[in-house]
Amino acid sequence: MFDQTRSEILDGLLIGDGSIPRNQNLFYFGQRKDSREYVEFVAKQLGIPVSRVQDRARKPDSRTGRVYHCSELRTFSDPYFARQRERWYRDGRKVVPGDLRISRPLLLHWFLCDGSCSVNRGGAQMVLCTDSFGKEEVLSLQAMLKTVGIECRPVGRRLRVRQKSIARFYEYVGPCPVKCLAYKWVPEENRVSRQTDLTPHYAEIRSLYRDDGWSCEAIARKYGTNYFSIRYVLKKLLGAGFGKNPAAETTCREGVVAPSETARRAPARCG
């Protein structure tokens, strides 16, 4: 029933929103109702009748009180899923199997069901969710991605793909197979980093600010970057205080300083 490709698809789904319920030898996968096309695509890819995809309304969310409508796939019972549960679960907790290997189907479906990419200041920001896993497991996924030329770094409980690797990521996974999630494939012109490497200019930036009295905005214009990047450099070099600022400030990829916008929270999903 499950050849290598289908097994790799299942692995990608299990890294993300897929699950194998306790005491049930079946696979469960759910998404928002407006992503039903993708759930049906998964069923077809796994050789499961599309009739197994059903829509339902979940119980009201305990935090928001909202009722979310979902499309769900529940497979038939099969001993194969019992073996997969042994790989993917320890003491009732999902884990990253030690024998997991990167592949195009795995990464494609991980991204489709539990990844995001948006454009900020002309550049793409891509995140892969790893919230279910521990620190060492996240690091193992990071190392796995690096073997195919995709560099990323842990940010909180997730992996952020470095901007220099985003074009490689899309090259590796290929085009989006479903229209409902095509928005995750940002335009090609936004896949290449447009950030300015400020490292060679640290001393001059310090001098402009401290000795010549330039503002952060003026320094940013000189180097073709943004206020927040200059602000970070000044704080790092001088320990300068700027007071409370509502915008989230972070360091970006190596040698490049560029804070990101506050991360957009993904809409609630089933699973």
C-alpha positions in Angstrom: 0.0 0.0 0.0 2.7 2.5 1.0 5.7 2.8 -1.4 8.6 5.0 -0.7 7.0 8.2 -2.1 3.8 7.7 0.0 5.9 7.0 3.1 7.9 10.2 2.5 4.6 12.2 2.1 3.3 10.7 5.3 6.5 11.7 7.1 6.1 15.3 5.9 2.5 15.3 7.2 3.5 13.9 10.5 6.1 16.5 11.1 3.3 19.0 10.6 -0.4 18.5 11.4 -0.9 14.8 10.7 -1.4 12.4 13.6 -1.9 8.7 14.4 -4.5 8.5 17.2 -3.7 6.4 20.2 -5.2 2.9 20.0 -6.3 3.4 16.4 -4.3 2.1 13.5 -5.2 4.9 11.2 -3.9 8.3 10.0 -5.7 11.6 10.7 -5.2 14.9 8.9 -7.2 18.0 9.2 -7.1 21.6 7.8 -9.3 24.6 7.6 -12.3 24.1 5.4 -11.0 26.6 2.8 -8.0 24.2 2.4 -10.2 21.2 1.5 -8.5 21.0 -1.9 -5.3 20.2 -0.1 -6.8 17.5 2.1 -8.3 15.9 -0.9 -4.9 16.1 -2.7 -3.3 14.3 0.3 -5.9 11.6 0.1 -5.2 11.0 -3.6 -1.5 11.0 -3.0 -1.8 8.4 -0.3 -4.2 6.3 -2.3 -7.1 6.9 0.0 -10.6 7.4 -1.4 -11.5 11.1 -1.5 -14.9 10.1 0.1 -12.9 9.7 3.3 -12.6 13.5 3.5 -15.4 15.0 5.6 -16.2 18.5 6.7 -17.3 19.3 10.2 -17.5 22.1 12.7 -15.2 21.8 15.7 -16.3 22.6 19.3 -16.0 26.3 20.2 -12.4 27.3 20.9 -11.9 27.6 24.6 -9.8 30.8 24.2 -11.8 32.7 21.5 -15.2 31.1 21.6 -15.1 30.8 17.8 -16.3 27.8 15.9 -13.9 26.6 13.2 -15.0 24.6 10.2 -12.5 22.0 9.1 -12.0 19.3 6.4 -10.7 16.1 7.8 -9.2 12.9 6.4 -9.4 9.7 8.4 -7.9 6.7 6.6 -9.0 3.1 7.0 -7.3 1.0 9.7 -4.1 -0.6 8.6 -1.1 -2.3 10.4 1.2 0.1 8.6 0.0 3.0 10.8 0.7 1.0 13.9 4.3 0.7 12.8 4.4 4.4 12.1 3.1 5.2 15.5 6.0 3.3 17.0 8.4 5.5 15.0 6.7 8.8 15.7 5.5 8.6 19.3 7.2 8.1 22.6 5.1 8.0 25.8 2.2 9.6 23.9 4.3 12.5 22.6 5.2 13.0 19.0 9.0 12.8 18.3 11.3 13.1 15.3 12.2 9.5 14.3 16.0 8.8 14.3 15.7 7.3 10.8 14.0 10.3 9.2 15.6 11.4 5.9 15.0 14.6 3.9 13.2 14.2 0.6 11.2 16.5 -1.8 7.8 15.0 -0.8 8.6 15.2 2.9 9.6 18.9 2.7 6.8 19.9 0.3 4.1 18.5 2.6 5.7 19.8 5.8 5.6 23.3 4.2 2.1 22.9 2.8 0.5 21.9 6.1 2.8 23.7 8.6 5.0 26.3 7.0 4.6 29.9 6.0 6.3 32.5 3.9 5.5 36.3 3.7 7.2 39.3 2.1 8.6 42.0 4.4 10.5 45.0 3.1 10.8 43.3 -0.3 12.4 40.1 1.1 10.8 36.8 2.0 10.5 35.4 5.5 9.9 31.7 5.7 9.1 29.7 8.8 8.7 26.0 9.4 6.7 25.0 12.5 8.4 22.6 14.9 6.3 23.5 18.0 5.6 19.8 18.8 9.3 18.9 19.2 12.0 19.4 21.7 15.2 21.4 21.2 17.4 18.4 20.2 14.8 17.3 17.7 14.5 20.8 16.2 18.3 20.8 15.8 18.2 17.4 14.0 15.6 18.8 11.6 17.9 21.9 11.0 20.8 19.6 10.2 18.6 17.5 7.9 17.6 20.5 5.9 21.3 21.6 5.6 22.2 18.4 3.8 20.2 19.6 0.8 21.5 23.2 0.9 18.7 24.8 3.0 20.1 26.7 6.0 17.8 27.7 8.8 18.0 28.7 12.4 15.8 28.0 15.5 13.7 31.0 16.5 11.7 30.1 19.6 10.2 26.7 18.9 10.3 27.1 15.1 12.8 27.1 12.2 13.3 30.2 10.2 14.8 29.6 6.8 17.7 32.0 6.1 16.9 34.4 3.3 19.8 33.2 1.2 18.3 29.7 1.2 14.7 30.6 0.3 15.3 30.4 -3.5 16.9 27.0 -2.9 14.0 25.9 -0.8 11.5 26.6 -3.6 13.8 25.0 -6.2 13.9 21.9 -4.0 10.2 21.5 -3.3 9.0 22.6 -6.8 5.7 24.3 -7.7 2.7 24.4 -5.4 0.4 21.4 -6.3 -2.9 23.1 -5.1 -4.4 26.5 -5.7 -5.6 27.0 -2.2 -2.1 27.2 -0.8 -0.4 28.9 -3.7 0.0 32.1 -1.6 2.8 30.4 0.2 4.9 30.6 -3.0 6.0 34.2 -2.9 7.1 35.9 -6.2 10.6 35.1 -7.4 11.8 38.7 -7.1 11.2 38.5 -3.3 13.1 35.2 -2.8 16.5 36.8 -2.9 17.8 38.8 0.1 17.8 42.5 -0.4 19.2 43.2 3.1 22.4 45.3 3.4 25.4 43.8 5.1 26.3 46.5 7.5 29.2 44.7 9.2 32.0 46.5 7.2 30.4 49.9 8.1 30.0 49.5 11.9 32.8 51.9 12.8 31.5 54.6 10.4 28.0 54.2 11.6 29.1 54.7 15.2 31.1 57.8 14.2 28.2 59.3 12.2 25.8 58.8 15.2 28.1 59.7 18.1 30.4 62.3 16.5 28.4 63.8 13.7 25.0 63.7 15.3 23.3 61.9 12.4 19.9 60.4 13.1 19.1 56.7 12.6 16.9 57.6 9.6 19.6 59.6 7.9 22.2 56.8 8.4 19.7 54.3 7.1 19.2 56.3 3.9 23.0 56.5 3.4 23.4 52.7 3.5 20.2 51.8 1.7 18.7 50.0 4.7 16.0 50.8 7.4 15.8 52.6 10.7 15.5 49.4 12.7 18.7 47.9 11.3 20.7 51.0 12.2 19.1 51.1 15.6 20.2 47.6 16.3 23.8 48.3 15.2 23.9 51.3 17.5 22.6 49.3 20.4 25.0 46.5 19.8 28.1 48.8 19.4 27.2 51.6 21.8 24.6 50.2 24.2 22.5 53.2 23.1 19.1 53.3 24.6 16.1 54.3 22.4 13.2 53.9 24.8 10.2 51.7 24.4 9.4 50.7 20.8 6.3 48.7 19.9 8.0 47.1 16.8 9.6 43.7 17.4 13.4 43.9 16.9 15.5 40.9 16.0 18.8 40.1 14.5 18.8 38.4 11.1 21.1 36.2 9.1 24.8 36.2 9.6 26.5 39.6 9.1 23.2 41.1 8.1 21.1 43.1 10.6 17.5 43.4 9.8 14.7 43.1 12.3 11.5 41.4 11.2 8.0 42.6 11.5 5.9 41.0 14.2 5.2 37.5 13.0 1.7 37.0 11.7 -0.1 34.3 13.5 -1.4 31.5 11.3 -5.2 31.0 11.3 -6.5 28.2 13.6 -6.4 24.8 12.1 -7.6 21.3 12.8 -5.3 18.6 13.8 
